[in-house]
Amino acid sequence: MTLVVLGDLMVDVVAQVGEMIVQGGDTPARISVSGGGSAANVAAWAAALGAPVALVCNVGDDERGRAALAELEGVEVHARVDPERPTGTCVVIVEPGGERTMHSDPGANDAPLGEIPLGAHLHVAGYALVRDGPRASALSAIERARAAGMSVSVDPSPLVRPGVIPPVDLLLPNEREAEGLGGEMAVKLGARGARWGDVHVPAEPVEVVDTTGAGDAFAAGLLAARLAGADREAALRAGCAAAARAVAQVGARP
C-alpha cells in the first residue's frame, strides 16, 4: 500500500529568534540547516511512521540538494536533477512560541516534475499546482493516478486560488485555506486539533518549539493511518500525534 508523494523538496535555513526582530538592525538567532519542502516533509514523516512511501521531486545539481536527498531515509526517491536551477531554499524565521515566517526561493521546484510510480494513493503538495512550471506535470500525475485506480489527496498550500485544484478524493487544508473550497476535507485547526466532516479530534498537549512542517507531519500521519485501514477518527488522531511530534522540535523533518 505505497503512498506516492509529488511536489517540492527544499533546504530550510531556520533562524530561531529569542526576542523581537530588530528591523534594520541585528537580531540574535540560533541557525540550523535541514531538509524541507512540503512534499519531501510528508514523505519523510510517512517513512518515519513505517509507511511504504515514494517521493517524486526536483533537485538542483548541487551539494545542498544531495544532502537533502540523503536525509530521506526509508523513502523511494524519484528525483529529477535540474542542471540549471539550484535546489530550492527556504529561510524560516521562528519566533518565540513557535510561529514561523517563510521566505522561499523555489529553484528547481519551478520545473516540470517526472512521472509518478504507481501505488495505492497519490498525495500532491499544492505548490506543484500553483506554480506554472510544475502545474501541467502535476495535473498529468493526478490523471495517471486516477486511471490506475489510486486515490488522490492535495494539500492546498497558502498560495491556493479558486480553480487551481482539480477534483480529488481528499483535501488537507488549514482553516483559512478551507474557506471557499468544496469537496471532502480533513481540516487542520492548529492548537484546536483537526476535523473531518462531523468528526473532531483535539490536538495533543505539547510545548510548541517550531510549527514548521506541522501540517506536513499531520498529512503523513493521517494518510499512513488511512492506508492501513483506519477510520476517520483514528486517522485524525494519527495526524494530530505526528503534528505534535513535529512542533516539539526544530525543523520540518523527523
N, C-alpha and C positions, 0 to 999 in steps of 0.2 A: 504494500500500500504506500507507494512512494509519493511524497509531497514534492512537487516541482515548483520552484520559486523563480520568477522572472523580474529583472529590474536592476536597480543601481547597486554598485559597490563603491564605497568611498573610503578615504582615510580621514579619520577625525582627529583634529588637534583641539584638545579640550583644555580650556583655561578656567580653573576654579578660582573665583574671586571671593575673598572673605569680607569684603566691605563694599560700600557704594563705589561704582565706577567713576573715576575722575575723568571727565570729558576734557580732552586736550592735554591730559597730564599722564601720570604714571601710576597705574593701579597694581599692587602686588597680586600675584596669582600663582597657583600651582599648575604646571603644564604637563600634560601627558599626551601621547600619541597612540592611537589604536585603530583597528579596522572599524568601518562603519558602513553606512548606506542601508536604506530601509530593507531592500531585498536580501542583501547579504546578512543583515542582522537577523531577519526571520529565519533564514537557512541555518545560521549558527545556533540560534536558540532551539530550533527544532531538532538539530543533531544532538545538542546537549541533553535534550529531553528523551533521546533514544529513538527518534523517528527517522526512517529512511528518507533522505532528502537530497534533491539535486538543485543546483543553482545555475541559471543562465544569466550572464552578465558581461560587461565590457571592462577592460582594464588597459591602462597605458603600458607602454614598453619601458617601464621604469622600476626602480628598486622599491619604491613605496607600494606599487601595485603588487609586486611579487611578495612583499611582506604581508600585505593584506590578504592575499590568497592563501598564504601559508598558515594563517591563523584559522582558516576554515576547516578545522579537524572534523572528520566524520561526514563531510559534505562532498557529494559528487559534483565537481565544478566543471561547467562548460563555459569557459571564458574566451571571448574574442579579444585578441591583443591589438590595440589601435596603434599604428606606428607613428601617428601624427599628434594625437591628443594625449595629454597626461592623464594619469589616474585621477579620478575625481577627488576633491579635497573639501572638507568642511571644517571651518573654525567654529567651535562651540563655546559660548560663554555661559558658564554655570554659576548662578548667583546663590547666596545663602538661602537654604530652603529647597534647593534643587531645581528651580526654574531655569530653563536654558533658552538661549537665543542662538540661532544658527546662521552662519554666513557661508554659502555654498558656491563652489566652482565645480560644475558637473563634469568637466573634462570629457573623458571617453564615454561617459554616460549619455552624451548627446548624439552618439552614433547609433545606427540600427543594431538590433540585437540578433543573436543567432537563433537557430531553430531549437525548439524545446524537445527534450526526450519525452516519451510517453510515460504516464504514471497514473495514480488514482485521482490526483487533484492538482490543479494549477492555481497558484496564488500570484497575482500581479501587483507589484508596488506601483502606486498611482503615478509616480514621477515618470514612468515609462509611457504613460498615456497622455500626459500634459506637455511633454517636450516633443517638438516637431521631429527631431532626429530618430528616436526610437518608436514613435507612435505607430507607424504602419506595421512594424515588425511585432509590436505588442498586440495589435488587433489581429494580426495573422496567427499569432500564438493562441489567442483565445479561440479563434475559429478552428484551428487544428485540434485543440483540446476538446472542444465540443464534438467535433466529428469523431473523435476517438472514444467518446463516452465519459470523458473526465468532467468532474465538477469544477467550477471556477469561482474564485473569490478575488476581490480587489480591495486594497486599502486606498481610499481616495487621495490622500495626501492633502496638505494645506493649500495646494495650488489648484484644486479641482474647480471646474466651472461647468455650468449646465451643458449637457450634450456630449461630454468628453468620454463618459464611461458607457460602454455597450451593455446590454442586458447580461447579467451574470447570476450565479446562484446565491451569492452572499457578498454583502459589502461590510467592511470593517472600519467605519469612520469614527472619529471622536464626535462629541456632542455638537460642536459648531459645524463640522463638515457634514453632519447628517441633515442639517436644515436644507430643505429643497430637494433632497434625494428621495427617490422612491425605491421600492423593492425590498427584499429580505435584508435585514441589517442586524448585526451584533454591534452595539454602540458602546464605545469606551467612554466612561464617565469620570475618569481620573480618580480622585480620592473617594468618590461615591461608588466605585466598582464598575459594573457593566450590566447592560440589559440586552436581551434578545426577545423581541416580541413582548409578551407579558411576564417573562422570567427575568428577575433582577437578582444579581449576586453582589454583595458588598465587597469592597476592597479589603485585602488583608492588612492588618495593622503593621506598619513598618516605619522606621525612621528614614525619611527621604534624603538621599545624598545627591542624586543626579537623575533627572527624568529623561535623559537622552536614551532613546531606544525602548522606552517602556511600552509604547504601542506595538512595536515590532515583536517584543517578547510576548505580549498578550496574544497577538495573532498566531505566533508559533505554538503557544500553549493550547489555544483553542483549536487550531486546525489539527495538531497532532492528536489531541484527545478525540476530536470528532472522527478522524480517520480510523481510530482504534475502536470506534463504536459508541462513544459517549453520547448521552442525550444533551439537550441544550444547557441544562443547569450544570451538569458535570463539566461540559466543555468551557462554559463561562468561568467556573471555579478554577479550572486548569489554566485558563488565560490570565486570570487575576493573580494566581500564585506565581506564574512566570514573571508578570509585570512587577510584583512585589520584590522578587529577586533582582530585577533589573534596576529599580530605583534605589536599592540599598547599596549600590556600588557606583564607582566612577566608570563611565564609558558605556557603550551600547551593546557590547558583546558579552557572552557568559565567560 
